[in-house]
Amino acid sequence: MVKMFKYALDLILRRKLRTFLTSLGIMIAVMLMTFILFGMTDLQSAILTQFSSVFKPTDLYVSSQDMMGLSSMMSAPSKEAEKKEQVIVNEEIKEKIEEVEGVEDVYPMFILSGFDVYLEGDEIPYPRSFVQCVNLPGNHSMYTSFKGENPILKEDGIFVSDYVLSFFEISSEDILGKKIYVRSTTSRLLVPTTNKNMISREYVFTVQGVVETSNNAFWITADKGLDILVDIGRFTNRQEYIEKVGYSQILVSTAEGETLEVERYLTEELGLNVISTKTIVDFISTLTSGLAIALVVFGLISALVASIGIINTMVMSIYEQTREIGIVKAIGASNTQVLVIFLIQSGLIGLIGGVLGLTITYLLMKVSDPFLVEILKEQGFGSITQFFHFQPLNAIYITLGSILIGVLAGIYPAMKAAKLDPVKALRYE
Amino acid sequence: MSYIEIKDLKRKYVMSKEVSVEALGGVSFNIEKGEFLSVVGSSGSGKSTLLNILGGLDWEYKGKICIDGKDIKEYEPNFYRRHIVGTIFQQFYLIPSLSVEENILLPMKFVGTKVVDVKQRLEYLLDTVGLKSRREHLPKELSGGEAQRVAIARALIDCPKIVLADEPTGNLDSKTGESILNLLKELNKTEEVTIVLVTHDRETSKKTDRVITLVDGKNV
């Protein structure tokens, strides 16, 4: 077998350029496959880890609108869906939620967006800012960590995220006690359109704590947030705002094991939009799986094209080696040995493609990984230290797979070569 | 009982339903062990067909060929070609990318069992055919006579019982051809191998122990 392997190696090395060009197809297929295996798996787990660190599996985020647009992305718009979105999460709905079995806590939330947020002594407002208004203590699981003396927000207190620190280039110790100015400008307001005539206002807060959430956000109390919305929307009082606009969201903490049942009740019975950990996980899984499937399909198509290339090359080499096949048969090679020699040749082409693909992917991974990690960190995946993970065992499987593709593609030409009549082969010109 | 017995050997090539050619029409003769025999005939007399059958390249014949009392059809074709016969061709049929040494050792790549004395055998054959100094050379660097010597060494590497030579001097000048015939004659004695030489040249056949003449597929 070793002698036949050496002979087959000699045969393919006689045509180095053609062997290299044929193995390119396998190489591309391998590169796609390795990208999926070494990148996509970790991307999915990184997203899920990042998400799980912020959202508890028992928490549900309830609103009148489809907060992430998940349902609209997955289905065509309909009048019924539009009607469903008209539900206002008001006090009555809140009370109904509180009465649901399995619900432990209910935290109403408001979101102020489109405001300019300034730090005392700094002229540049924080970009992409939105202010969340919720009565959650700083040590709640929604925040990864809390730095500050009092975790319970005061009426004029504000929590800022670690992103805010890096933007204003200030340490968490130095920002504590500083003033934050939240200014509304009518041109930038993105608050619900049901508000009355809106006016420009400035609200002053004192930084009471820093939380790590990898989020572009500020937090104030729900009551203060509601007062701002009432004020800038010129509502008569809080009750009028809640009746006409409603809460932006409600964070519902459920008892373990009850989350699914509560979610079902809120969506089916109350007609509310609910985002749960499961919804997000399913959505992320769908996205990453879809991407992975697309890459696998491309990989398989590449492998198929590469196989056709190998078949073509091997059939060509039969014509070129016809006399040589005749010679080796005349001096004692059996049909099986000729078959094996050709299968070794096609397997070697697969192996070369596999090794080339893995090597190039490995080098690309090494070069691009720091940049990708940097980009992901900027996007909020602070926990990621490495995007690609080279997995030696999978590399071995991929190499074996490449050889297998080569061998499978070589079956037809090898059988054709093995069946050659030695007398005719020796006479072949 | 002779060493090789050929009885009523027939071979017909069917081209189509209507057209067929009878290359051998009942050839019978015996060959003794260690004999150096030539088969002579003009083009189309059936001598190459006879050699293909004797060489185990063509099994579609009628009649019987026995070697040492055993019908050759009892052998596995590749075993027969590997161990019983060694074949030398007019066009040498060396592998261009392999060196002299690698070409001689080529049949051993297809031998399943490990041949212990193959190196010793190689040295002996390189010495016998006078190519010890050219062992690393490629076929394109050899003369016709040297290439044929490589082919002879390749045919003998696995110590076959019979060597079949198909016009071994056909592509060589007369002087080189004579040296090849002398080499075959020498090997016939030293190796005690039976040699069947096919040629159209009467002069060449005179160097052999016995001559069989084929005319239109029959021995006369």
Chai-1 contact restraints between the chains, C-beta under 6 A:
chainA,res_idxA,chainB,res_idxB,connection_type,confidence,min_distance_angstrom,max_distance_angstrom,comment,restraint_id
A,K3,B,K109,contact,1.0,0.0,6.0,A-B,restraint_1
A,Y7,B,K109,contact,1.0,0.0,6.0,A-B,restraint_2
A,R14,B,S97,contact,1.0,0.0,6.0,A-B,restraint_3
A,I327,B,Y93,contact,1.0,0.0,6.0,A-B,restraint_4
A,A330,B,T87,contact,1.0,0.0,6.0,A-B,restraint_5
A,I331,B,P107,contact,1.0,0.0,6.0,A-B,restraint_6
A,G332,B,N78,contact,1.0,0.0,6.0,A-B,restraint_7
A,G332,B,R81,contact,1.0,0.0,6.0,A-B,restraint_8
A,G332,B,R82,contact,1.0,0.0,6.0,A-B,restraint_9
A,G332,B,P107,contact,1.0,0.0,6.0,A-B,restraint_10
A,G332,B,F110,contact,1.0,0.0,6.0,A-B,restraint_11
A,A333,B,F110,contact,1.0,0.0,6.0,A-B,restraint_12
A,S334,B,N78,contact,1.0,0.0,6.0,A-B,restraint_13
A,Q337,B,F110,contact,1.0,0.0,6.0,A-B,restraint_14
A,P422,B,L57,contact,1.0,0.0,6.0,A-B,restraint_15
A,V423,B,N52,contact,1.0,0.0,6.0,A-B,restraint_16
A,V423,B,L57,contact,1.0,0.0,6.0,A-B,restraint_17
A,V423,B,D58,contact,1.0,0.0,6.0,A-B,restraint_18
